[in-house]
Amino acid sequence: MTFDLRHGAFIAVTSILLFGTIYSVINDSYLDTSNPLLTHLPHPLHKTHYFANKANVLNVWFIKRAWGWTSIAFLLSWATSPRQQRTAGRVLKWAVETAVWLVFTSWFFGPAILERLIAASGGECMISLPTGAIIAVPVEYCFTKSTVSPSSHPNFFSTALLLPDDPWHAVPRLRRGHDVSGHVFLLTMSILFLADQLRHSLRTAPWPRLHNWAVAFNATLIGIWLLASYTTSLYFHSPFEKFTGYLLGVAGFALTQIPLHGVEWANSQGQ
C-alpha cells in the first residue's frame, strides 16, 4: 500500500490543532479574540511566550501573508516540474483554492463570508477607544472598513468623556458573534494543498536542480505552516472558533478532490 502524503498532512495538522487546543483549555493560554474588551489588548502571555505576541516574525511575515507564500511555493514547484506534470488540472486546483480564500476572507458579492458569519451569529460593529471604552456603530461601517473619527462622525462620540484628547481615528471591527479562525482555516487549507502538490514530485525523483530547490521550499513551508497552526491553537481564538476554521480549511481543500467531468483533473490525482 503506497503512502499518500495527503493523509500524512491531514493527520499532522489535525493532531497538532487538537493537542494545541486541548493544552490551551487546560492551561487557559488562549485569548478570546472576539471579546471586544480583550481583543485590542496584548496577550497576557506576550512577555513570557514569544509566539503569544502578535508582533512575532511568524505572524507578521508568514501567517498574515499565508496564501501569497503558498501560491509562490506552488508556482515554483509547477514551473520547475517535468513538462508532463505541468498540467492545467494542477493550476485549476490552485485557482479553486484561491477563489475559496478570496470568498471567505476578502469579498463575496460584498462582505466576505467570514464577516457575514460573525454578523449573522450576533456580532456587532465596534470601535475600541484608546481609553478602553467600546462604541457600537452600524454594521455597514465594518463591512466597508470605513475610517471613523470624532471629527468625521461626531454623532458616534456623544459622550465627551469618551473622546481622546489627541486627533484620533479607527477602523471599526466586528466583535462578539462567532469569529471563525481565519488563520486556522487558511493554514489547514494551505498544508493540505501543498502536500497534495508535492505528491507529483515524489513520483518522479531524482529531480532537476531547480526543482530540488522548489521541493525543499514547499516542504519547509509546510513545516512553517504546521508550526503556525500549533502557535495559533495555543494562544488565539476560542476552541470552537478554531474547530470551525479547521472544518472550513478541510472543506476548501476537499473541493479540489472532487472529480469533474470534462476537466483534466485526473492528471493531478494519485495513481
Secondary structure, DSSP 8 states (H G I E B T S, - for coil): ----HHHHHHHHHHHHHHHHHHHHHHTT--B-TT-TTTTTS--TTTTT-GGGSTTSHIIIIIGGGHHHHHHHHHHHHHHHS-GGG--HHHHHHHHHHHHHHHHHHT-SSSS-HHHHHHHHTT-EEEEE-TTS-EEEE-THHHHTT--B-TTT-GGG---GGGS-SS---B--EEESS----HHHHHHHHHHHHHHHHHHHHHTS-S--HHHHHHHHHHHHHHHHHHHHHHHHHHHBS-HHHHHHHHHHHHHHHHGGGS--TTSTTGGGS--
